[in-house]
Amino acid sequence: MKNKWLWGGVLVLVLAAVYAILYSVPTKQADTTEWQTYRNDTYGFELKYPKGWYLTESGPSIFIDINPIIIPSKDTEPPRSLFGIFITPAQDMSSRIETIKNTLKLENPKQSNILVGGLSATKLSGVARGESYIRDQYYEGIFLNQGNSTYALLYINEDDKYSDMFQVMIQSFNFN
């Protein structure tokens, strides 16, 4: 009986070691040394974005894209860009996430909690199938509250081609 417990303990230790080796390998950080840094003193944050990309501010919103960004003359929809940061007065996060899910009718929505700039945030992704200007587009949104504001960090594209780039930008996002 004692031998059985000993072997059981050894097996548990071996499995724990294998798990630690497989799942604790550090992920390679992207090299952002050549990237540009955007600072917003009004809302107290900064983030990095690829050198040569375009950044446009429009009120409390920031748009980043590989192409020049055109701000529409009417307020019916925001400019088309790969990445956007929308800042609004603080909102209840649960109801905002549910509203987005229902409005966009995300196909196979994925939702998780992550850290952004040291703060708890909610990540939501999927393909928008609802009637909106982003219908059939891949959507990835990260939402967090800081102070009196809600920050929505968005990636919208026909696919997830630049999703990894978005993740690197999010990792560089910090409040100052």
Residue, then its C-alpha position, 0 to 999 in steps of 0.5 A: m500500500k505504501n509503495k502504491w502511494l509512493w508511485g502515485g506521488v511520483l506520477v503527480l510530480v512528473l505530470a506537474a513537471v511536464y505541465a510546467i515545461l509545456y505551459s510556462v515557456p515564455t512567449k517571445q516579445a515582439d520587437t517594437t523598438e522601431w515603432q512610434t509612441y502615441r501619447n494622449d495627455t488628455y486621457g493619460f495613456e500611451l501606446k506604440y504602433p508600427k512605424g510608417w502607419y497613420l494615426t488620426e485623432s477625431g475628438p476623443s477617438i484615435f484611429i490607426d491604419i496602414n493607409p491614410i485615414i479619412i474622417p467621414s463628413k457625416d456622423t453616421e459611422p466612424p472612419r474605416s481603420l484597422f485599429g480604433i480607440f474610443i473613449t466615452p464616459a464610464q459605463d457598466m461593462s457587463s451591459r455594454i458587452e451584452t449590447i455589443k454582442n446583440t447588436l453585432k450578432l457575433e458569430n462564435p463570440k469569444q469572451s475573456n478577462i485580460l490585463v491592459g495597462g495593469l487594469s482588468a479588461t474584457k476581450l470580446s471577439g468574433v465575426a459580426r453578422g448583424e446589420s452594421y457597417i462592419r457586417d461580415q468583418y472580424y471584430e476584436g474589442i477590449f473594454l476597460n474602465q479607468g477613472n471616469s472613462t470607458y476605453a474601447l480598443l478595437y480591431i476590425n478587418e475582413d479577417d484576423k490578419y493583423s490581430d497579432m499586431f493588435q495584441v502587441m499594441i495592446q501590450s504596449f498600452n499604459f496609463n501614465 
